[in-house]
Amino acid sequence: MGRQPILRYLRRTGAAGVLGRRLKWTDIWLRLRVPLATPSPARRSPRKLGHVRDNIEVPTYRDEAVVLRTHKLGEADRIITMLSRGRGKIRAVAKGVRRTTSKFGARLEPFSHVDLQLAVGHTLDVITQVESLDAFGEPLTDDYPAYTAGQVMLETADRLVVEESEPAVQQYLLLVGALRALNQGTSDGRRPPTLILDSYLLRALAVAGYAPSFSDCARCGVAGPHRAFSPALGGAVCERCRPAGASRPAPETLALLGALLEGRWRDTRQVPDRVARETSGITAAFVAWHLDRNLRSLAHVER
C-alpha cells in the first residue's frame, strides 16, 4: 500500500484529526499496524523440512565382488576398486576403514572375496556392510610365487574390465576360479602357480575377445599344427603367413598352450621346465601385445 492511498483512507475515516494534531508518517504505520518488511510467501524458508531431508531413504544394493586394489582417501577412508558379479568394476568408498576400530577389519584388502552392501552416492558409492566369502590373500602371503601370480591376475582383471558398472560375469567367475586354484589346486590336483597364471591370462584374453589360435593358422585358417607363432597375428601361423621375427616354439609348447587355454588340466601333468618357461614367455608376449604395455606385476613372477 502506497503513501497517498493511506492518507486518503485516514481522511475518509477521520483518523487524521485525532487529538487535533497531524500524525506523522511513522504514527500512521503504527496505527495501521502494517509491518515494515513482510517476507513474501515464496521467500519463507520451510521450517519442517530439515528432519524430512535427513530421513530420505538412500538406494542400496548388494553384490559379490573381489577386491582388486585400494587407494587412500583423506585421513581414514579408502577407495576400493572391485570386480563384482552383477555390476562389473565398482569403485566405492569405505569410510573409516583405516582406523583400528573399523567395523570392516581386513575384509576389504586385495584378494578378498566378499558379499557387500553399498549405498548409491553422487560420485562414488559407499560401502555399508561387508561379509567375507573367501580370504584368498591369507594363504598366499606364505607362498611368494603364488602371491605374485595372484597380483598379476588382479592387475589383468583391472585392465581388461575398463567400463565401470558394466556386467562382466565371465571375467568375475574366471578370476574367482583362478584365485581358488592357487589356494586349493585345480580339478586335477595342484599345479605350479605359473601354469595357473598362464591359463588365466590366456582365458581372460579369450573372454575379452583376443582368443589365440594354437593349431590352425591365425591369419588364413589353414589347418595345423604349425610351428611359427606371432602375437601380432593372433597365434600360430603357417609358413606362408609367417612374418619376419616370428618365434618357432616346440610342438610340446604349443600343445601345452592349447591345454591351458581350454582348461584341460590332465594334459598339464609332469611338464618339463623348458616347456613351462617357453610357455610363460609366449603368454607374456601375447598379453603385452594385446594390452598395449606390459603388466607391472608380471616382472616379479618367478619363471
N, C-alpha and C positions, 0 to 999 in steps of 0.2 A: 504494500500500500504506500503510495507516494505522499509527499508533504501536503500539497494543495488539496487532494481529496480528504485528508484527515481534518484539515482546518474547516472545510465546508461542512463536514459531518458534525464537528463540535459546535459550529454556529447554529446548525439546524436543531440540535438537541439542547442548546442553551448551556452547554458545559463551558463555553469560553468565558462567561462572565461570573464565574464562581468567586465569591468574596470580593467582587469589584476590582479584581486585578487581572492583568493579562498573563496567561500561562506561558511559561517558557516551553521551548521545544522538548526538553527533557521531561518536563511535567506531563506533557501530552503523551509521551511514550509510556510513562509510568502509570498514568490514569487508564490508558487503554490496555495496560499490561501485555504489550506486544514484545516478545523477546527481540533483542537487538540482532542476534545471529542464531537463526534456527536452521540446523542442518537438514538438508533435503533428504527424503526417504531413500533416495538412491545412494547417498553417501554414508548412510548409517551402517556401521560395521556390525555384522551379526555377532551376538554375544554367546550364542549357544552352539556354535559350530566347532569350537575347539575340541571338545571331547568326542564329537562325531568324527572329525578327521582322524583322531588318534585311534579310533576303533574300526576304521575301514579295513576290511579283510584283504590281505595280500595274497595273490595267487601263489600256490605252491605246487610242486610236482616231485615225484620220486623216480629214481633211476639207479641202475647198476653201472659202475664205472671202474676203470683202472687209472690210478694217478700216474701221469706221465712226468710232470715236473712241477716245481713250485718257485715262486718269486716273493721276496719280501715286500710288504706294503705297510708303510707307516712304522710305528714302533712295536706293534704286537700282532698285526694281521699278515696274511699271506694270500697271494693269488694262486689258486690251484688249477692247473691245466689237466683235464681228464679226457679219456676216451670212453664214452658211455654206450650202452646198448641201444637206447632209443633215440638219443639226440646227437650222436656223433661226438665231435670235440666240444667240450664245455670249458669255459674259463669262469671261475666263481671265486668269491671272497670268503675266506674262513676267518671270522673275526675272533681276535684274541687267541689264535692257535699257538702263538709263540710264547705265551705265558705258561709258567709251570703249573698253574691251576686250570689250564684249559680243559674243557669237557671233551675235546676231540682227542687228546693224547697224541699218540703216534699213528693214528689211523689214517692220516692224510699225507703220509710220506710216499715218495715214489715206490712203485711196485705194489702198493696196497690195492686190493680188490674189495670194493666197498659197496654197500647199499645206502644211499643217502637221500635226504630230502632237501630241496632247495626252494628258496623264495625268489620270485621274479623281481629283479631290480631294474633301475633305469638304464644303467650301462652294463653292470655285471651282476649276475645272480649271487645270492648269499646262501651259504650252506648253513642249515639249521640243525640237522640231525645226521649222524653217521653211524653205521653198523658195519663191522668188519666181516667180510665173507672169506677172504684168503689173505694171509700175510705172506706174500711171495718173497718179500725182501729179507725177512729174518733168516731163513736158511741160506740165502745167497751170500750173506756177509762173511761166512766162514769158507766160502769157495770162490777165490778170486776169478778163475776162468769163467765160472757160471755167472758171477756178478757182472763182469764186463760184457759178456754176451747179452745179459738182460738189459744192460744200459743201451746197447745198440738196438735192441728190439723197441724200447721205449722211444728212442730218438727216431727210428724209422716210422713208427706209427704216427708220431707227431708231424713228421714231414709229409707223409702220404695223405693224411686226412687234413686237407687245407681249410675247407669251409667249416665254420662253426655252426652248430645246431642243425647240421645235415646228417641224417642217419647213415651210419657206416657199420652195419651189423656184422658183415663178414670180417672186416678188419678187427672189430672188437673180439669176436669169437676166436679169430686166429691168434690174436695177442694173448688172450687168456689161456688158450691151449698151449702155446709155446712156453709161457711162464710156468704153467703146471708141469710141462715136460722137463723143464730144467730142474724142478724140485722133486718130482715123483717118478720121472722116467717116461718113456714113450709106451705105446701099446705093445711093443716087443722088447721091453726092458730098457735099461739105461743106455744112453749114448753120450759120447763126448759133447760138451757144450758147443763146440764149433760146428758139429754136424747139425745139431738142433737149430743153431743160429742160421746156418746156410739154408736149411729147409724153410725156416720162417721168412728169410729175406726173399727167396725165390717165389714163395707162395703169396707173400704180401704184394710183391710187384705184379704177379699174375692177377690178383684181385683188383689192383689199381689199373689194369689194362696193359701191362707190359710183360705178358707171358712169354718166356723164352721158348725156343724150339731146340731140342737136343737130338732129334733124329732126322726129320725132314729138313730140307733147305729152307731157311727162314725167309729167303728172298723169292725164289722161283717155285718152291714147293716140291721139288724133286725128292722122291723117297730116299731115305738114307739107309744105313748110317753114313755120316760124313765126318771127315777128320778135321776140318777147319772150323774155327769159332770166331765170330765177330760180334762184340757187344753192340756196335752201332747198327748192325743189320738185324739184330734180334735173336742171335743164337748160332746154331750150326749152319754152315753154308757149303755148297758144293764147290768143286774146283772151278767151274765156270763163273760163279758169283763171288768167289773168294777175293776180298780186297787186299791190297798190299798191307803187310803188317799184321794180318790175322794170325792168331795163335793156332797151334796144332796140338791140342791136348790128347792124352792117351785115350783109347777106347774105354778103358775102365773108368776114367774120369767122367766122360760123357754119360756112361751108364749110371754112375753114382748120382750125377746131377739130375738125371731123369727120375731116379727113385726118390730123391729128396723133394723134387717138385710135386710128385704125385703122392707123397706120404707113404711109400712102400718101405717101411722100416725093416722088414725081414731081409731086404736086399742090401741093407747097410751094415750087416754083421761083419766083423773082422776086416775092416777097411785098412789097407796099408797106409802108413804115414805119408808116403809120397803122393798117393792118390788123394788123400784128405787135404794135404797142403795145396795141391793143384786145384782141387775143387773150391777151396776157400778163396784162392786168388782169382779164379774166373768169376765167382759170385761177387766178390768185392768190385771187380772191374765192371760187371754188368750193372750193379747197383749205382756205382758212381756215375756211369754214363747217363742213366735214366733219371737220376736225381739232380743232375747238373753239377754236383760237387760231392766230395767225399763226406761221409758221416764222421763227425769229430770223435765220437766214442769208439769207432772201429779201429783206430790206431792203437788202442790199449788192449785189444783182444790178443791173447796168446795163440799163435798159429803153430 
